[in-house]
Amino acid sequence: MQGVNCKRFLQNQMQKHLKYFTFLLKQLIFLLIVFTICRIIFLLFNLKYFNDSGTPEIFKAFLFGLRFDLSAILAFNVIFIFFQLLPFKFRKNNLFQKILKYLFIIVNSILILANCIDFVYFRFILKRTTFDIFNYMVLGSDFFILLPSYIKSFWYILLIWILLILFLNFIYNKILRFFLLKEEPVKFYYLFQSLIFILCFVLTSIGIRGGLQYKPITIIDAGKNISVQNIPLVLNTPFAIIQTWNKAEIKEIKYFDEQKLKSIYNPVHNYYDKNKPFRKLNVVIIVMESFSKEYTGLVNDKNFVSYTPFLDSLIKESLVFRNAFANGSNSISGIPAIVAGIPSLMNEPYITSVFAGNKIYGLAALLRKEGYATSFFHGGTNGTMGFEAFASVAGFEKYYGRKEYDNEKDYDGNWGIYDEEFFKFFAGKLNGMKQPFFSTFFSLSSHHPYSVPVKYKNRFNKGKLKIHESIGYADYSMKRFFDAASKSKWFDNTLFIITADHTGEAEHPAFSNVIGKHEIPLIFYMHNNPLKEINNEIAQQIDIMPSILDYLNYPAEFISFGVSLFDTTSNHFAVNYPNNNYQLLKDDYSIIFNGSKITEVYNLKTDSLLQNNLVNKISVSKNEDFLKAFIQSYNWRLIKNKLVP
């Protein structure tokens, strides 16, 4: 009987000692449930990007995701955990507990908001939001101008967030009332509470690290045992943000010695043929916002609808690369790739990275040496995305934005000047330029919220996605530009390159995976010129600069990470950086490299939906060496500021 009483006494004392720990544990378990709910909603909003994964793969993503959820929850709630477990009796104070409650609700409301934002933002950037989002927010004033329109368009996200916060507050109060956090007399209070405090912080540290492995988990660990396509489903947004905060974008890597490196890959080019003259053609690059290949007539499938009748007509008169790819997933990554041959193979886009101040010779700087007038046109508010500053660094003499346009009647109320009006402005400025000139035009109307002038209401095919109507409008605006330009004296002496900064939201499964969501148009057009062919070689944005310089017979060395598409001796390829993994498209194969090893291999011709991973079935050692050499050269040149010959 005495033994039973002793056992009951010990159990009673243990329950009293563990009261705060149990309360805390239940709150953290509930947070895990909320994060899982967010992951379910994220999946439902973006199902088409994961609909080829299959139930077992999605289940694995949810299961592995708990590890990353726990890491983020513990990291962001470490102050709450610390004060909740402090081994002092003042924690029973009502005011103290009320402060802790507000701390818990505010911190986790922000975490949940981050997850909620990616319910829709993911479809624009095709990855979990990382810390670079804060750089976008301070580049110009677009974020604050556009915030009301985003809230209006995606009001349901705000509603979901509010409901989750109310749910969070309700459960917290319920658990708090159940435990009625009142200190009761216990034996050896400070000794046992101190031991519990120490033990819990050891466990918290292990949880933040993601386990007892040698190194804490990072974003790249989300790709273990799961395809790169599903990494965003494993991750949560707070984890992605904290993992990319104050981190070095890239590190110097040495896979090969210098001689071996150059024999595999070398970004220094010289296409000059001394037996031919330098061709002083005008060059105009037109970058169409979010113009996915999927929206155009380049998709040879009767089940696809084209929203670009003018571009389709131009394709018949042009050199077209059917298998062209963006090197990034956003505008701020696309522009350096197109005009300077620099991809963004890191979390941070080149423009906002620590390397943005590097000395570079882009197309504008190189052609200025040959007597070209150079200009960059973007109808957005000056300073947006850092384009104006980058244009200056890249060698453009003049920048024309919303300020230079100077007519607010044509402002779309969100991003800048409507495409049709700014294209008209562009044509007028080109008419006044001294030849030869090099100019880049970047459209904007096919960017969310996809504004179309009222006078064109119901004029363009609305399609199934909101972007489709604005694509039709942007295409029409480009047609109006070509109609005007074709009457100009400089038109027949001008090489036009038309491409996209990145892709837009996908409608079809083939354009929802890590390959399809990088497919863009790439068109070379010159009036009354034999540049008329559908070319099936792999091409990419960083090939544009060397291709132009090759075509013009530029008489000097230059650096570009791409190759000339006119060079038939080159083995063409495309490279990008989806979900913190390197992707190389080359020799009919897509390979995914996580920095240490090849994790996925797909046949580009026979497996467009990426359902048959060949990583253990075929050898891609040559392509692996090529990609390693590319990464080594890219990292070294950015770190050492070696982007000029």
N, C-alpha and C positions, 0 to 999 in steps of 0.2 A: 504493500500500500504506500509505503514511504517512497519506494522507487518510482511508482506511478506519479505521485505528487511532484517529485523532483523533475521527472520528464516533462510534466505539464508546465512546471515553473520555467524550465529552460525554453520550451516552445513559446511560452507567453513572452519571455524576455526577448527571444530571437525575433518574434513578430514585431515587437515594439522597436527593436533596433533597425529592422529592415523596412519600416514603414515608409520613409522617404525614398529609399531605393525602389520599393515596389511602385510607389506613386510615379516616380520618374520613368521606370521601365514601361509602365502602361502608356504614358504619354508618348514615349519614343516608338513603341509598337504601333500606336495609333497613327503617328506621323508616317511610318512606313506604309501603312494602309492608304493614307492620303496620297503619298507619292505613287503608289501602285494605281490608284484611281486616275491620277494624272497621266500615267503611262497608258492606261486603257483609252482614255479620251484622246491622247496624242495619236495612238494607233488608229482610232476610228476616224479622226480628222484627216489622216494621211495614209489611209489604207492602201491606196493605189501604188504607193511607193514601197509597200511591203507585201503586196498581195500574191507574189510568187514565192513567198518564203515557206509556206506550209505551216500547219498547226504545230508540229514538233519544234520547228525552228523558232517560231514566235514564243512558244512556251519556254524554250531555253533562254530567249532574250529577256523574258520577264523574270525568270529565276535568277539569272546572272545579274540582272539589274538591281536586285535587292542589295547586293554587295556595294554597288555604287551609291545607291540611295542611303544606305546606312552610313557610308563614309561622309557624304554631304551633310546629312542630318546632324551627325555628331560634330562635324567641324564647325558648322554654323551655330550650333546650340551649346558649344563648349562653355560659354559664360553662364548660361542658364544651369547647366549641369553642375558647374563648379559651386555656384551659390546655393543650389538646392541641396547639395550634399555636404556643405560646410558643417563640421562637427561642433556647432555652437548652438545653444538653446535659443538665441534671438531669432532664429529662422521661423519660430512659431508665430512671430509677430504678424498681425494681419496686414499692416502696411507693407512689410517686407515681402509677404507672399503676393500682395496685389501688384507690387512692382515687378516681381518675377513673372507673374501672369502676363502683364503687358509686354514685357520683354519677349516672352515666348510667342505671343500672338503676333507682335510686330515683325520679329525676325522670320517666323515661318510664313507669315503672309507674303513677305517679299520672295521667299523661296518658291512658294506656290505660284505667285505671279510670274516668276521667271519661267516656270514650267508651262503655265497657261499661254504665255506669249508665243512659245514655240508650237502651240497647237496650229497656228496659222503661219508664223514667220518661217517655219521650217521649209514650207513649200517654195519660199523665195530664195533661201540660201542653201537648202538641201543638206544642212547639217545642224547639230545643236548649236544654239547661240553661244559664242565664246566672248572673252573679255574685250575683244576688238569692237564690240557693239558700242562701248563707251567712247571709243575714238570717233565712230560715226556721229555720235550725238553731239560732239563738240566741233565737228567739221561743218562750218557754216551754220545756218539757223534752220535747216530743213526739218530737223527732228521736232522742234517746237511748233513749226508752221503746220506740219503734217499730222501732229498728234491728234488734233480734233477730228480730222477726217478718218484716221485709223480707228479711233474710238467709235465714230459713227458707223463705219463699215463693219467693224468686228465687235459690236456692242455685246454680242452673246458671249464673247470671251470674258468680258468684264463681269457679266452676270454669273458665269460659271465660277469665276474667282471669288466673287462676293458670297456665293452659296457655300463654297468650300471654307471660307473664313468663318462664316456663321456656324458651320458644322464643327470646325476646329474649336471655336469658342465654347460651343455647347458641350462637347465632349470633355474639354478641359474642366469646365465647371462641374460637370457630373462626376468626374473622377475625383476632383478636389473635395466635393461634398461627401463623397463616399469615404474618403480617408480622414476628413475633418482634422486637418493637420494640427493637432494639439499635442504638445509634448506630455508624455506620461512618465512617471518615475520608473527608471530602469537602472539596473546594476551596471557598474563599470561603463557608464555612458560615454565618457570621452575616449576611453580606450577602444571600445568596439566601433564607435562612430568614426574615429580616425582611421581604423583599419578598413572599414567599409569605404571611406573616402579615397584612400590610397588604391584599394583594389579596383574601385570603379574608374578611377582615372587611368589606371593601367589598361583596363578593358576598353575605355574610350579611345585611348591612343592606338590600340590595336585595331579598333573599328575604323578610325580615321585613315589608318594606313591601308585598310582593306584586308588585313590578315597578318600573319607572322612571316611572310616571305621577305626576302632580302631587301627589296625596295618597295616603297608605297605604290599602290596602284595608280596608274595614269590613264589617260584617254585611250592610249594604244592597247591597254589590257582588255578593253571592251571587245576587241576583235579576236580574242582567243576563243577557239571552239565555236565561232559564229562568223557568218560572212560579213564582209565590210559593208554590204548593203544594209545590214541590220544593226550596225553599231549605234546609230541614233536612238534605236529602240531600247538598247541596253542602258545607255547613258540617261542621266537627267540633266537639266539645264544648269542648276546651281553647281553641280560637279564640274561641268564643262567650263563654266566661268572661272571658278576658283583654280582649276588646273591650268588655265591660260593666263592668269594674272601674274604680271611681273616676271614672266618666263622669257628666257632667251629664245628668240624665234627659231634659230637653227644653231647647230654646233658644227665645228670643223670635223670632218670625217675623212679617214684615209683608208680606202679599200685597196688602192693600187699606188705604186710609186709613180713619179711624174711621167716617166717615159711610157709606161704601160697605159697610164690614164689617157695620154694624148693619142695613143694608137687605137683606143676604143672610142673615145669621144672628145671632141675639141670644138668649143663654141667660137673660135676665131675663124672668120671666113674671108675669102678674097675671090670673087667671081669675075674679076676683070679680065677681059680678053683684049690684049693690046692691038689686035688686028681689027678691032671694031671701035667705032667712036662711042663716047658717052652720049646717051640719048636724053636730051633735055625735055622730056615730056612733063606736062603737068601731072600731078598725082593727087587724087582726091580719095580719101578713105571715108566711107559712110558706115558708121557703127549704129545699128538699129537696136534699140533697147528691147531686151528679152525676146528677140526673134528666134525662137526655137526652130530647128529644121522641121519639127512636127507640124508647124503651122503652115508650111509652104508646100509647093508642088514638087519638092525634091523627094518626097516620100512616094515611092512607086507602088502604091497600094490603093485600090479603088475604095477601100473602107475609110480612107483618110480624106478629110475635107481641107482644102487649101483656103487660107484667108488672105492670100497675097497675090491677087491677079496680075498686078504690075510686075512684081518681082519674078513671077513665073514666066511672064513674057520676055523679060530681060535674060532669064536663064537660057533661053533658046538662042540668044545672040552672044553668049559669053563662055569663058572658060570657067567651069563649075567643078568644085571639089565636093563630090557627094558625101564623102566620109570625113567631114571636118569637125573639129572638136574645140570647145573652149578650154582654156587652161585653168579657169577658176569658176566660181559659182556666183560672183557678184560683179557689179560694174567697176568697183574700185580695184578689182583684180584684172579685169579685162583690158582696161586702157593701157597699162604698162606693157602687157603682153602684146597688144596690137601695134603700138607705135614705138616700142623700144625693145621688143623681143625678150622681155623679162617676165617669166611666170611667177606666181606666188605659191611656192611649194612649202608653205608654213601656215600656221594658224592666222598670222597677221598678214593682211594684204600689203604688198610692197609699199604702196603710197603712205601708209600709216606706220610702217615698221621703222626700226632704228636705222635701216639702210637707205631710207628715202633721201638722205643727204649725200649719198654716194655720187661720184662723178659718172655720168652716163652720156653716151652719144646715141640718142635715138634717131629716128628717121629725120626729124626736123633739124637737129644739129648737124647731121651728116650732109643733108641736102643744102643747108644754108651755106656750107663751104663751097658748094658748086653754083652759088648765085641764086638759089631759090628764095622766094618770099614764102614765109611759113605762118600758118594760122590755125587756131583751134576754136571750134564753135560748139557751144553747148547752151541750150536755152534756159538752163537752170539758174537759180540765184547764185551770183558770183561767190565762190568759196565753197560751194557744195561739193562734198566728197573729196575735197582737196584737189580737184581737177585743175583749177587755175594755177595753183602753186606747182603741181606736177608738170603742167604744160610748159611752164617757165624753165624748170629743171631739165626737161626733155629737149629744150632748144627751140620751142615755138616763139616767134617774135611777138605775135599778137594773140590775144584771147578775147573772144566775143561771147558774152553771156547775156543774161537778162538785163543787166545794167546798161550794156552797150546797145541793146535792142531799143530800150528807152520808150516803150509803149505798153503801158499796163493794161490797155484794153484787150490785149491778146494773152494776158496771164491766165493760166488754167485754174488758179486758186490754190494750187498745191505745189507742183514741182517747178513750173516755169512757163515759158512761152509755148503755146500750141505748136506742134510740129509743122503744120502747113505754113503758118506765118513765119516761123523761124527758118524753114527751108527757103522761102521766098527771100528773106533777108540774106541768107547764105549765098544764094545765086547772085543777088545784087552786089554783094561784096566781092565775089569772085570776078565779076565783070570789071571791077575797078582795080584789080590786082595786076601788077607787073608780072609777065611770064618770064621764066617758068615759076610755077608756084606749087607748094605742097600744102594741102589743107585737110584737116580731119573734122568731120561733123558727127556729133553724137546726139541722137534723137532722145526724146523723153516721154512722149505721150502714151506709149505702151507700158508704162510703169504704173503700179498701183498708185492711186485709185482708178487708173485707166480712163482718164477724162477724154471725152469726145465733145467737140463744140455742139451747141444746141442746134445749129443749122443743119447738122448731119444726123440728127436723130432718126433712127431706123434706116439709115442709108447703108450701113455695113452689116454683114452677117454676124449675128450675136453669138452663134455657136453654143457650146455647152459650158464654156468657162467665161468669166467676166473679161478676161484679157482678150478674147477673140475679136470683139468689136473694135477695140483700140488698135489691134494689129492691122485690121482692115483700114482704119483711118490713117495709121502711120504709113502703110503701103501706098495709099492714095496720095498722101503728102509727098512721098518720095517721087511718085509719078509726076506730080505738079512741078517738082524741082527739075526733073529730067526734061519735061516739056519746055521749060524756060531755058535750061542750060543748052539744049540742042540748037537753039537759035543764036548762041553766042559764038564769037570767033575762036575762042579757046577750046571749044568742045571736042573737035576732031583730033586735037593734040593732047588729049587727057586720058590717062589711065585711071579708071574707077575701080575701087575695091569695095565690095559691099559685104558686110559680115554682121555679127551680133556680139554684144558684150558678154552675154551669157544666155542661158535658156530661161524660159518662163515655166509656169505651172504646166505639168503634163496631164494629158487626158488619157493616153493609151499606155498600157503596160510596158511596151518596148522602149518608151521614152521616160520610164520612171525608175530605171535601175542606174547603177553608177556609170554605165557607159552612155545610155540613151539620154540621161539628163545633162550631158555635155555636148550633144550634137547640135551644131549650128550651120547656117549657110556660109559659104565662102565663095565669092564670085569675083572674077576679074573681067571687066568689060571695057572695051575700047571701040568706039564707033568706026565702022568700015575697016575692021582689023580681023585677021584670021584667028583671033583668040576665041574659038568656038569649039568646045569639047566638054563632054561629061567625063571627068576623070575620077577613077575609083581609088586612087592612092589615098592613104591616110594623110590628113593635113591638120593643122592646128593654128591658133592665133599667133603664136610666136614665129610661125613660118612667114607671116605677111611681110615683115621688115626685110629679111634676106631675099625674099622673092622679088620685091620691088627693086631692091638694089641690084640684084642679078639681072632683071629685065632691062634696067636702065644702063647696065654695064658700068656700075660705079667703080671708079679707078683707085680703090684703096682697101685696106683691111678694115674690118669692123667686127664687133662682137654681138652675137645674137644666139640665144639658146636654141633657136629653131634652125631649119635649113631651107634653102630655096626650093620651092615647088617646081621650078623650071629646070632644076638639076636632076637629070635622069640617072646620074650615077649614085645619088644619095639613097640610102635606105630610109624611107620616110616613117615617121612615128608621131605619136602624141603622148603627152604626159600631163597628169594633173594630180590633185591631192585630196581625194574624197575621204572625209572622216579620219583624218590623221594617218592615212596610209597613202603610199605612192602607187599610182596606177600608170602602167605603160601599155600603150596600144601599138603593137608592132608585129609584122610578119603573121598577120591573121590571128594573133592571139592578144588577149588582155591578161596582164599579170598584175597581181596585187602584192606589194612588198611592204612589210611593216617596219622596215629599218633593220631588221635582223634576218628575216627569211621570207621566201615566197609563200603566201598563204592560200592564194587562189589563182587558178589559170582557167580561162574560158576561150573557146573557139569563136572568133568574131563572125565567121561565116555561117556556122551551123547551130549556134546557140545564142541567139539574140536576147533571150530572156534570162540568160546566165543561170541555168538550172543544173548544169553538169560540170562540177569542179574537177579539173583534170590534174590538180597539183601533184598527185602521187602516181599519175599514169603516163605523163610525158616529160621529157627534159626540156627546160627553157633556160639552160645555163648561159647561153650567149646573150639572151635578152636580159637576164638577171645581171650579168656583168655590165651590159650597156647602161641599164638603169642605175646601177651603183656608180658607174663612172659619171653619169649625168648629175647625180646627187652630189658627189664629191666635188665636181667642178663648180656646180651652182653654189653650194655652201661656201667653198673657199673664196670664190670671186666676190660674193656679197660681203663676207666677213672682212676680207683683205682690201676691199674697195678696188677690185681689179675688173671693172666693167668696160674699160676702154683698152684698145690694143697697146 
